[in-house]
């Protein structure tokens, strides 16, 4: 995939920043597609958290350029869960989507930098 040819508002997707903050970023994130328009997102447990907590909440943003639509998932899933499955709209089947995630503190007052997880074909 050539990220320089994939852009939103003239900026390559990989360089789009959706949040900037002091919480520790996601460690070793991965995303894969599953049947019925789902994204399965996993990450590693960071045992050396300096500015985060296991109770931080996961936020996922998905952009579908073919439809020019975003899906925002502010979840109750904690950093310590290490996985989150996101159900996308059924009409996204066959579309390529771009995925970002970040963490938000349990009290909602702090965030981590967003992390671009890549482009996925929805099945």
Secondary structure per residue as TSV (DSSP state, phi and psi in degrees):
chain	resnum	aa	ss	phi	psi
A	1	X	-	360.0	130.5
A	2	X	-	-96.8	100.7
A	3	X	G	-66.4	-20.3
A	4	X	G	-70.3	-22.8
A	5	X	G	-92.2	-4.5
A	6	X	-	-110.4	115.7
A	7	X	E	-147.8	158.7
A	8	X	E	-127.1	128.9
A	9	X	T	54.8	32.6
A	10	X	T	81.5	3.3
A	11	X	E	-115.2	131.8
A	12	X	E	-55.0	138.5
A	13	X	G	-50.7	-41.5
A	14	X	G	-62.6	-18.2
A	15	X	G	-103.8	0.1
A	16	X	-	-74.9	127.0
A	17	X	-	-110.2	121.9
A	18	X	-	-100.4	-20.7
A	19	X	-	-152.0	147.7
A	20	X	-	-133.3	127.5
A	21	X	-	-163.7	-174.8
A	22	X	S	-96.1	-12.7
A	23	X	B	-66.7	151.7
A	24	X	-	-59.6	139.3
A	25	X	-	-75.3	168.5
A	26	X	-	-65.5	139.8
A	27	X	E	-104.7	124.4
A	28	X	E	50.7	56.3
A	29	X	E	-73.9	148.7
A	30	X	E	-140.6	149.9
A	31	X	E	-136.2	141.0
A	32	X	E	-141.6	158.1
A	33	X	E	-94.6	151.4
A	34	X	E	-130.8	166.3
A	35	X	T	-56.9	158.5
A	36	X	T	61.7	42.4
A	37	X	T	59.1	44.2
A	38	X	E	-112.5	147.8
A	39	X	E	-112.2	131.1
A	40	X	E	-107.9	117.5
A	41	X	E	-112.0	130.4
A	42	X	E	-129.4	159.4
A	43	X	E	-153.3	166.3
A	44	X	E	-94.5	156.3
A	45	X	-	-79.3	124.4
A	46	X	-	-94.2	108.2
A	47	X	T	-82.8	-3.8
A	48	X	T	-115.7	41.8
A	49	X	-	-61.7	126.9
A	50	X	S	-102.8	-38.3
A	51	X	S	-131.4	48.1
A	52	X	-	-160.6	171.8
A	53	X	-	-138.8	154.8
A	54	X	T	-59.5	-19.1
A	55	X	T	-89.0	-0.2
A	56	X	-	-58.0	145.5
A	57	X	E	-97.8	147.3
A	58	X	E	-85.0	135.8
A	59	X	E	-123.7	133.8
A	60	X	E	-124.7	136.4
A	61	X	E	-122.4	130.5
A	62	X	E	-122.7	130.7
A	63	X	E	-115.6	128.5
A	64	X	E	-108.5	100.9
A	65	X	T	-66.8	-28.4
A	66	X	T	-64.6	-30.6
A	67	X	T	-108.6	-5.8
A	68	X	T	51.1	49.2
A	69	X	E	-130.9	147.4
A	70	X	E	-110.8	148.6
A	71	X	E	-118.0	125.6
A	72	X	E	-114.8	121.4
A	73	X	E	-117.2	100.1
A	74	X	E	-91.4	112.3
A	75	X	E	-108.1	170.4
A	76	X	E	-100.5	6.9
A	77	X	E	-73.6	130.2
A	78	X	E	-88.9	156.2
A	79	X	G	-51.1	-38.3
A	80	X	G	-70.2	-11.7
A	81	X	G	-70.5	-31.2
A	82	X	-	69.0	2.9
A	83	X	E	-157.1	150.3
A	84	X	E	-150.3	134.2
A	85	X	E	-110.1	123.9
A	86	X	E	-109.2	124.9
A	87	X	E	-86.2	119.3
A	88	X	-	-91.0	162.5
A	89	X	-	-57.3	142.9
A	90	X	G	-61.5	-29.2
A	91	X	G	-77.1	1.6
A	92	X	G	-80.8	-8.6
A	93	X	T	-54.6	129.2
A	94	X	T	87.9	-8.0
A	95	X	-	-90.3	150.5
A	96	X	E	-91.7	133.5
A	97	X	E	-125.4	156.1
A	98	X	E	-111.8	141.1
A	99	X	E	-128.1	134.0
A	100	X	E	-128.2	157.4
A	101	X	E	-146.6	160.7
A	102	X	E	-156.2	175.9
A	103	X	E	-114.3	148.2
A	104	X	E	-126.2	135.1
A	105	X	-	-59.7	156.7
A	106	X	T	-57.5	-32.7
A	107	X	T	-87.8	-1.4
A	108	X	S	76.8	10.3
A	109	X	S	-98.2	-8.1
A	110	X	-	-139.1	151.3
A	111	X	B	-134.0	164.1
A	112	X	B	-98.2	167.5
A	113	X	-	-63.4	145.0
A	114	X	-	-73.5	153.1
A	115	X	E	-124.6	127.8
A	116	X	E	-81.3	123.6
A	117	X	E	-95.2	-14.1
A	118	X	E	119.2	-174.6
A	119	X	E	-105.4	134.8
A	120	X	E	-130.4	144.5
A	121	X	E	-90.5	122.4
A	122	X	-	-80.0	128.4
A	123	X	-	-112.4	360.0
